[in-house]
């Protein structure tokens, strides 16, 4: 398939922003979706790059554009397909930079999903593969035929990988996700913890090939062979293509029984007036989820993406625990939020702490947040569980805005953590109303009074310890606290007024 074929594909509605006939005639060797500022290390020559342009901003857009487009040029990218959803249009400096570096630039309208483009490319690629002359393959013909039958019948992934590498004495090999989850391994390959697997993917030794079927950084698969020279490079590329076919056909490697995408269940969950019987029926259709108890998990990202990244990240995180059954989908009222109903088998504890940093590393510039509800034993309790998860999600975003975080509702056990889940606008209004004139902390005297109040409350309203901490005379502390009480209208001898002011300070 060539770049120009994408422009002629009905339903994609792509627009050519720059590129001559020579660039439109270049063959497409694969697809990568990325919003990293410098994605060069994740690209392979001949790939088209899909980007939502989340990395671009008006303030330093030209500098970021040059870094991004030059990375594509160094990596040998065939074309850039830039999404219009984030900025409404493709910025002019991106057009200029692509012209300077000789990279074809196509605009992707907001209504066209990156996943659809990826599927179009790989349908063509696999068609080309099936028409290739037999003497152009590295894998023997009988092996290719055997692998084709395994793909058609949805065989176990370990068996598929083992058969593919059998002509080369079945060396240790893995199919790994970008977060180090093992999808498949040969019989000679030892089990790998996720963190070690990720380190292996980044290691310069051995061979690591991207399996071209993922559409976000969170759901990429890799064929990883730790031993250098264990199999010919051409053969490994062919095996990676076969694994991509396997995945694209929906063979989720034996895990479909414990995970599924279920937009109907998620839609019902968001409707507060849905009765318990409708929820119970929806759960029953999900097999192992029919019986509780359940939790609800809600995930969102810190940026705007059109590639379904929140759902892909949540699905990947939940699959790290083999004892977890779940149904996930995108919340109908917001495309940026993914929701999952989760059941953990037996008495196993539930935690996303291990995979979350690995997910963050897949898209370092985009914080990833999750909120986790308490357990509920009845379908009718799922509405409340969704509200809990969303509140915990808001707390996670407030507590760690830049790095991303998972917060469970059980962690909201302090006043500070509880207030973190309140919308920012509400916190601001409450703080301003409660602190009165002191809310204007830019005034030097008000700043001093706020500092004194904060230290006073932190030391349990002890005059002596506050004076010691601030290196002041006790009389000065008395004077300042009296001023605070006058300006705020609060009486710090009363517990409820102390709590009001403490909450107002935390809400700033």
C-alpha positions in Angstrom: 0.0 0.0 0.0 1.2 3.5 -0.8 0.6 6.9 0.8 -1.6 8.0 -2.1 -3.9 5.0 -1.6 -5.0 6.4 1.8 -6.2 9.6 0.1 -8.3 7.5 -2.2 -9.8 5.3 0.5 -13.4 6.0 0.9 -14.5 6.9 4.4 -11.2 8.2 5.7 -11.7 11.7 4.4 -8.0 12.6 4.6 -6.8 15.8 3.1 -3.4 16.3 1.5 -1.6 19.3 3.1 1.7 18.8 1.4 3.4 16.1 -0.7 4.4 15.6 -4.3 3.7 12.5 -6.5 7.1 11.0 -5.4 6.1 11.1 -1.7 2.6 9.9 -2.4 4.0 6.9 -4.2 6.1 5.7 -1.2 5.2 2.3 0.2 3.8 2.1 3.7 5.7 -0.4 5.9 3.7 0.0 9.1 1.8 2.4 11.4 2.8 4.1 14.6 0.5 6.3 16.7 2.5 8.7 19.0 2.3 12.1 20.7 5.8 12.1 22.0 7.9 15.2 21.1 10.8 13.0 20.0 9.4 9.6 18.9 12.4 8.5 16.8 13.4 5.6 19.0 10.0 4.0 18.6 9.7 4.3 14.8 10.8 2.0 12.1 11.7 3.1 8.5 8.8 3.1 6.1 6.1 3.7 8.7 3.4 6.3 8.6 3.0 8.2 11.8 -0.4 9.1 13.3 -0.3 12.0 15.8 -3.1 13.9 17.6 -0.6 16.9 17.9 -1.1 17.0 21.7 2.6 17.9 22.0 2.1 21.2 20.0 1.3 24.5 21.6 1.2 28.0 20.3 3.9 29.4 22.7 6.8 27.3 21.4 5.1 25.4 18.6 7.8 26.0 16.1 10.6 24.6 18.3 8.5 21.5 19.2 7.5 21.0 15.6 11.1 21.0 14.4 12.0 18.4 17.1 9.0 16.2 16.1 9.3 16.4 12.3 13.1 16.1 12.3 12.7 12.9 14.4 10.4 11.5 11.8 12.9 12.4 9.1 15.8 10.7 10.9 13.7 7.5 11.5 12.7 7.3 7.8 9.0 7.8 8.3 6.9 7.7 5.1 4.3 10.3 6.0 2.7 12.2 8.9 -1.1 11.9 9.4 -2.0 14.8 11.7 -5.2 14.8 13.6 -7.3 18.0 13.6 -9.3 17.3 16.7 -7.0 18.9 19.3 -6.4 22.2 17.6 -9.2 22.4 15.1 -6.7 22.4 12.2 -3.1 21.4 11.5 -0.9 24.4 12.5 0.9 26.1 9.6 4.4 25.5 11.1 3.9 21.8 10.9 3.1 22.1 7.2 6.2 24.2 6.7 8.4 21.8 8.6 7.1 18.7 6.7 7.9 20.6 3.5 11.4 21.4 4.6 12.1 17.7 5.7 10.4 16.2 2.7 7.7 14.3 4.6 4.2 14.0 3.1 1.5 15.5 5.4 -2.1 14.4 5.5 -4.8 15.9 7.8 -7.1 13.6 9.7 -10.6 15.0 10.5 -11.9 14.7 14.0 -14.6 12.2 12.8 -11.9 9.7 11.6 -10.6 7.4 14.3 -6.9 6.4 14.1 -7.9 2.8 14.6 -9.8 2.8 11.3 -6.7 4.1 9.5 -4.5 1.4 11.1 -7.0 -1.4 10.1 -7.0 -0.1 6.5 -3.2 -0.2 6.2 -2.9 -3.7 7.7 -5.7 -5.2 5.6 -3.7 -4.1 2.5 -0.4 -5.3 4.0 -1.6 -8.8 4.8 -3.2 -9.0 1.4 0.2 -8.1 -0.1 1.9 -10.7 2.1 -0.4 -13.5 0.9 0.4 -12.6 -2.8 4.2 -12.6 -2.3 6.0 -15.3 -4.4 7.0 -18.3 -2.3 10.8 -17.8 -2.9 10.6 -14.4 -1.3 9.9 -15.9 2.2 12.4 -16.8 4.9 10.0 -19.2 6.6 9.6 -22.5 4.8 6.3 -23.0 2.9 5.0 -25.8 5.1 5.7 -23.7 8.2 3.8 -20.8 6.8 0.9 -23.1 5.9 0.9 -24.5 9.4 0.9 -21.0 11.0 -1.9 -19.9 8.7 -4.1 -22.7 9.9 -3.3 -21.9 13.6 -4.3 -18.3 13.0 -7.5 -19.3 11.3 -8.5 -21.6 14.2 -7.5 -19.2 16.9 -4.9 -21.5 18.4 -3.1 -20.8 21.7 -0.5 -18.0 21.3 2.3 -20.1 22.9 1.7 -22.8 20.4 1.7 -20.3 17.5 5.0 -18.7 18.7 6.6 -22.1 19.3 5.7 -23.4 15.8 6.9 -20.3 14.2 10.4 -20.6 15.7 10.6 -24.4 15.5 12.8 -24.3 12.3 15.4 -22.4 14.4 15.4 -24.9 17.3 12.8 -22.8 19.2 15.0 -20.3 21.0 13.7 -18.4 24.0 11.3 -15.8 22.7 8.3 -13.7 23.9 5.4 -11.7 22.7 5.3 -8.8 25.1 3.2 -5.7 25.5 4.7 -2.2 25.9 4.2 -2.6 29.7 6.0 -5.9 29.9 3.0 -8.2 30.1 3.7 -11.6 28.6 1.3 -12.5 25.9 3.1 -15.6 24.8 6.5 -17.4 25.3 8.2 -20.4 23.9 8.8 -23.4 26.1 12.4 -22.6 26.6 11.7 -19.0 27.7 11.5 -18.4 31.5 8.8 -16.2 33.0 9.5 -12.5 33.2 8.2 -10.0 35.7 6.8 -7.0 33.9 9.6 -4.5 34.8 12.3 -7.0 33.7 10.4 -7.5 30.4 10.3 -3.8 29.7 14.0 -3.6 30.4 14.5 -6.4 27.9 12.5 -4.5 25.3 14.8 -1.5 25.7 18.0 -3.6 25.7 20.3 -3.3 22.7 21.0 -7.0 22.7 18.8 -9.6 21.0 16.0 -8.7 18.6 12.8 -6.7 19.3 10.3 -6.2 16.6 7.1 -4.2 16.9 4.0 -6.2 16.1 2.0 -3.8 13.9 -1.5 -4.0 15.3 -1.8 -1.5 18.2 -3.2 2.0 17.8 -2.1 3.6 21.0 1.2 3.5 22.9 -0.5 1.4 25.6 -1.6 -1.5 23.5 1.5 -2.2 21.4 2.9 -5.7 21.1 6.5 -6.7 20.5 8.2 -9.9 19.4 11.3 -10.2 21.6 14.1 -12.7 21.1 16.8 -12.1 23.8 19.6 -14.1 22.0 21.3 -12.2 19.2 21.3 -14.2 15.9 18.8 -16.9 17.2 16.8 -16.5 14.0 17.2 -14.7 10.7 15.9 -11.1 10.7 13.7 -11.7 7.7 12.1 -14.7 9.4 11.4 -12.7 12.6 9.7 -9.9 10.5 7.5 -12.6 8.9 6.6 -14.0 12.3 5.8 -10.5 13.6 3.4 -10.1 10.6 1.7 -13.4 11.4 1.3 -12.4 15.1 -0.2 -9.1 13.9 -2.8 -11.1 11.8 -3.6 -13.2 14.8 -4.3 -10.2 17.0 -6.2 -8.3 14.3 -8.6 -11.2 13.9 -9.7 -10.8 17.5 -7.8 -13.8 18.9 -7.0 -12.2 22.3 -4.7 -15.1 23.1 -7.1 -17.0 25.4 -8.0 -14.0 27.6 -11.4 -13.2 26.1 -13.1 -15.2 28.9 -11.9 -12.7 31.5 -12.1 -9.4 29.6 -14.4 -7.8 27.1 -15.4 -4.5 25.7 -19.0 -3.9 26.7 -20.3 -0.5 25.8 -23.9 -1.5 26.7 -23.0 -2.3 30.3 -20.9 0.9 30.6 -23.8 3.0 29.2 -26.3 1.4 31.7 -23.9 2.1 34.5 -23.9 5.8 33.7 -27.7 6.1 33.7 -28.7 6.7 37.3 -32.3 5.6 36.7 -31.3 2.1 35.4 -32.9 -0.5 37.6 -31.0 -3.3 39.2 -32.5 -6.1 37.0 -31.2 -4.4 33.8 -27.7 -4.2 35.3 -27.9 -7.8 36.5 -28.8 -8.9 33.0 -26.0 -6.9 31.5 -23.5 -8.5 33.9 -24.9 -12.0 33.2 -24.1 -11.4 29.5 -20.4 -10.9 30.5 -20.0 -14.5 31.8 -17.7 -14.5 34.8 -18.9 -11.0 35.8 -22.4 -12.3 36.6 -21.5 -12.9 40.2 -20.0 -10.1 42.5 -18.5 -8.5 44.4 -17.4 -5.8 41.9 -15.4 -2.6 41.8 -15.7 0.2 39.3 -12.5 1.7 37.9 -12.5 5.0 35.9 -9.5 6.2 33.9 -8.6 9.4 32.0 -5.5 11.0 30.6 -4.2 14.5 31.2 -4.3 15.4 27.5 -6.7 15.3 24.6 -6.2 12.3 22.4 -8.4 10.8 19.6 -6.9 7.3 19.8 -8.9 5.7 22.7 -5.8 5.8 24.9 -7.7 5.9 28.2 -9.6 2.6 27.4 -6.5 1.0 26.0 -4.5 1.9 29.1 -7.2 0.7 31.5 -7.6 -2.6 29.7 -3.8 -3.2 29.6 -3.5 -2.4 33.4 -6.3 -4.8 34.3 -4.8 -7.6 32.3 -1.7 -7.6 34.4 -3.6 -9.5 37.1 -4.6 -13.0 35.8 -7.2 -13.2 38.7 -9.1 -10.2 37.4 -12.3 -10.4 35.3 -13.6 -7.2 33.8 -15.7 -5.5 31.2 -14.5 -2.1 29.9 -15.7 0.7 27.6 -15.6 4.4 27.0 -18.0 6.4 29.1 -20.9 7.6 26.8 -20.9 11.1 28.2 -17.2 11.7 27.6 -14.8 10.1 25.1 -11.8 10.9 27.3 -13.0 8.7 30.2 -12.8 4.9 30.3 -14.8 2.8 32.7 -14.5 -0.8 33.8 -16.5 -3.1 36.0 -14.0 -5.5 37.7 -14.3 -8.7 39.7 -11.2 -10.2 41.4 -11.4 -14.0 41.7 -11.2 -15.4 45.2 -9.6 -13.4 48.0 -7.0 -11.8 45.9 -6.4 -8.1 46.6 -6.9 -5.6 43.8 -4.2 -3.0 42.9 -3.0 -1.2 39.9 0.2 0.1 41.5 2.5 -2.2 39.6 1.5 -1.6 36.0 0.7 2.1 36.4 4.3 3.5 36.2 4.9 1.2 33.2 1.9 2.6 31.5 3.0 6.2 32.2 6.4 5.4 30.6 4.5 4.5 27.4 3.4 8.1 26.9 5.6 10.1 29.4 4.2 13.5 28.5 0.7 12.5 29.3 -0.4 11.9 32.9 -2.7 8.9 33.4 -5.2 8.9 36.3 -7.5 6.3 37.7 -10.1 6.2 40.5 -11.2 2.9 42.1 -14.4 2.4 44.0 -15.1 0.3 47.1 -16.5 -3.2 46.7 -20.2 -3.6 46.0 -22.0 -6.9 46.3 -25.3 -6.0 44.6 -25.8 -4.7 41.0 -27.8 -1.8 42.3 -24.7 -0.6 44.1 -22.8 -0.1 40.8 -24.2 3.4 40.3 -22.8 4.5 43.6 -19.5 2.7 42.8 -19.2 4.7 39.6 -19.7 7.9 41.6 -17.1 6.8 44.1 -14.6 6.0 41.3 -15.1 9.4 39.7 -14.6 11.1 43.0 -11.4 9.2 43.6 -10.3 10.0 40.0 -10.8 13.7 40.7 -8.7 13.4 43.9 -5.9 11.6 41.9 -5.9 14.5 39.3 -5.7 17.1 42.1 -3.0 15.3 44.1 -0.7 14.5 41.2 -1.5 16.7 38.3 1.7 16.3 36.4 2.8 12.6 37.0 -0.5 10.7 37.0 -1.8 8.6 39.9 -4.2 5.8 41.0 -6.5 6.7 43.9 -8.8 4.2 45.6 -11.8 5.5 47.5 -10.5 3.7 50.6 -7.6 6.1 50.5 -9.8 9.1 51.1 -9.5 8.8 54.8 -8.3 12.3 55.7 -9.8 15.8 55.2 -7.1 16.7 52.7 -7.7 13.6 50.5 -11.5 14.0 50.8 -11.3 17.6 49.6 -9.0 16.7 46.7 -12.0 15.1 44.9 -14.1 18.2 45.0 -14.1 20.2 41.7 -11.5 22.9 41.5 -14.0 25.7 41.0 -15.9 24.6 44.1 -12.7 24.5 46.2 -11.7 27.9 45.0 -15.1 29.5 45.9 -15.1 27.8 49.3 -11.6 29.0 50.1 -12.3 32.5 49.0 -15.6 32.8 50.9 -14.1 31.2 54.1 -10.8 33.1 54.2 -12.4 36.4 53.2 -9.8 39.2 52.7 -7.0 36.7 53.5 -7.7 34.9 50.3 -5.7 37.7 48.6 -2.4 36.2 49.7 -0.4 38.5 47.3 -0.7 41.2 50.0 2.3 40.9 52.3 0.4 41.3 55.5 -2.3 38.8 54.4 0.4 36.3 53.4 2.0 36.6 56.9 -1.4 36.0 58.6 -2.1 33.0 56.4 1.3 31.5 57.3 0.7 32.1 61.0 -2.8 30.5 60.8 -1.4 27.5 59.0 1.3 26.9 61.6 -1.1 27.6 64.4 -3.5 24.9 63.2 -0.7 22.5 62.5 0.5 22.8 66.1 -3.0 22.1 67.5 -3.6 25.8 68.3 -0.7 25.9 70.8 0.4 29.5 71.3 3.9 28.5 72.6 4.7 25.9 69.9 3.5 28.2 67.2 5.7 31.0 68.5 8.7 28.7 68.7 8.1 27.4 65.1 7.9 30.9 63.7 10.6 32.4 65.9 8.1 34.9 67.3 7.0 36.2 70.7 3.8 34.7 72.0 2.2 38.1 72.1 2.8 38.5 68.3 1.1 35.2 67.6 -1.9 36.3 69.7 -2.1 39.5 67.8 -1.9 37.8 64.4 -4.5 35.2 65.3 -6.8 37.9 66.6 -6.5 39.6 63.2 -7.3 36.4 61.4 -10.5 36.0 63.5 -11.5 39.5 62.7 -10.9 39.3 59.0 -12.5 35.8 58.6 -15.3 36.2 61.1 -14.3 32.8 62.6 -13.7 32.0 66.3 -10.7 29.7 66.7 -11.8 28.5 70.1 -14.5 26.6 68.3 -13.8 23.2 66.7 -16.1 23.8 63.7 -14.5 27.1 62.9 -11.1 25.5 63.1 -12.2 22.9 60.6 -13.6 25.5 58.3 -10.3 27.4 58.2 -8.3 24.2 57.9 -10.4 23.1 54.9 -10.2 26.5 53.3 -6.4 26.4 53.5 -6.3 22.9 51.9 -8.6 24.1 49.1 -6.3 26.9 48.0 
